[in-house]
Amino acid sequence: MMAAVQNDPIWSAADAAAATGGTNSGEWQASGISIDSRTVGVGDLFVALQGPNFDGHKFVENAMERGASAAMINRPAVGLSQSIPHLAVDDTYKALRDLGEFSRNRNAGKIIAITGSVGKTSVKESIAHLLGKQDKTVATTGNLNNDIGVPLSLARLPADTRYGVFELGMNHAGELRGLSRLVRPHVAVITTVEAVHLEFFDSVEAIADAKSEIFEGLEPGGTAILNRDNPHFVRLAKAAAKSGAERVISFGQDAAADVRVLQSKPTDEGGTEVTIAIEASELSYRLAMPGQHRVLNSLAALAAIQAVGGDIVRAASEMDELTPVYGRGNRLQITAPGLSVDVIDDSYNASPASVRAALDVLGQSRPERSGRRIAILGDMLELGPSSPDLHAGLASAVASAGVDHLFAVGPMMRHLFDAVSDDRRGGWSQSAGQLASIVGNAVHDGDVILVKGSAGVDIAEIIDALRCLGTDPTETVNDAEGRRCV
């Protein structure tokens, strides 16, 4: 077995105490920060968060056994051995934020913050990969974009990092304001504003206003990057200026966009050839992924890289290295005797805009042999009173994509199922589990299958069922619950 590798220290006991006002049991150093004892790394500082239904202090010893260098604990933490290296604080939640703030203050690099109704994780990953090829870059891991994930991500930022790339999320007004003021970005990106989280907002305009809170943390002389194609562009640009943004860089297909699509066309290999105008020059590059939303994401990434002084020519040349984030459009080829199907796994989440984008990708796909285009769509959550109409309104996108059969999951998606033509109706189920039990019999050799829905409806169960088509029935599916193929 290979020994675990410990990275260079980013926290000393003294710095952590200075950041939090805590008291150390002794000297220690940490090369990372973790709040999960199951994934703690060698040399991490384990932060024992405590809430109404959980207590991280119960897992301190597990974290130490996995290689944590110390634990940050509430004082007093009853039942913990005093021999464990620790930093005692009054409130580990507040102390984690203190670590993030201290880490941000000591960093002299360029910081990019990204939000948006859709696309923020993909844009974040793109920027992080492309800037990471040019200099030391740290980015949000996964989608740690809330009031815990953002300070955790900041606390992992080494002082000598050249570029920091942070994803900020929200579903209520007021959330982004505090996160942005903590991150203090030099560049703030809003990928787009769409009808998501309408359960918590009166209108899409209110969502735009909440997204614009990201500008309130901009550093002096900061830059806002906005989607020129979005109907809320002017509203967002005014908010950016009001918050002190020195300049606004727009991207999109609109003729007035600063970073503009001149041409995009699909390739035979399933990618996209793109030519754009940027700073009175033209750049051509290739994406390894289909979809116009991917093209727009690439423009947002290049605009951000340009804004922090990165090499956009090099970044464009390396665009073809980008791959979809897991569960956000990655492709699975599933084969079994007499069967080969192409699955588009977009199961992470769903909104009207992202479903339309995914259907567009499905429409560009070319089924092989006698295969068909199949869409398996689950409920889109948090859409409020407009939810039935927003679901039914996707019928035109289903038709435009040339979907042969629609399978729908959940009470809201029933509205779409009823809105499409009879010949497109493959089946509807109340739950993903019910549909998963029959999906194997519904697919044919050569099919291209899109699976998309909000995470709350467990649409990933359909992905597991499709994986089983290419798995020995006695083997377990490679998922979190280790379910057997039946």
Buried (B, 14 or more C-beta within 10 A) or exposed (E): EEEEEBEEBBBBBEBBBEBBEBEBBEEBBBBBBBBEBEEBBBBBBBBBBBEEEEBBBEBBBEBBEBBBBBBBBBEEBEEBEEEBBBBBBEBBBEBBBBBBBBBBEEBEBBBBBBBBBBBBBBBBBBBBBBBBBBBEBBBBEBBBBBBBBBBBBBBBBBEEBBBBBBBBBBBEBEBBBBBBBBBBBBBBBBBBBBBBBBEBBEEBEBBBBBBBBBBBBBBEEBBBBBBBBBEBBEBBBEBBBEBBBEEBBBBBBBEEBBBBBEEBEBEEEBBBBBBBBBEEEEBEBBBBBBBBBBBBBBBBBBBBBBBBEBBBEEBBBBBBEBEBBEBBBBBBEBEBEEBBBBBBBBBBBBBBBBBBBBBBBBBBBEBEEEBBBBBBBBBBBBBEEBBBEBBBBBBEBBBEBBBBBBBBBBBBBBBBBEBBEEEBBBBBBEBBEBBBEEBBEBBBBBBBBBBBBBBBBBBBBBBBBBBBBBBEEEEEBEEEEEBEBE
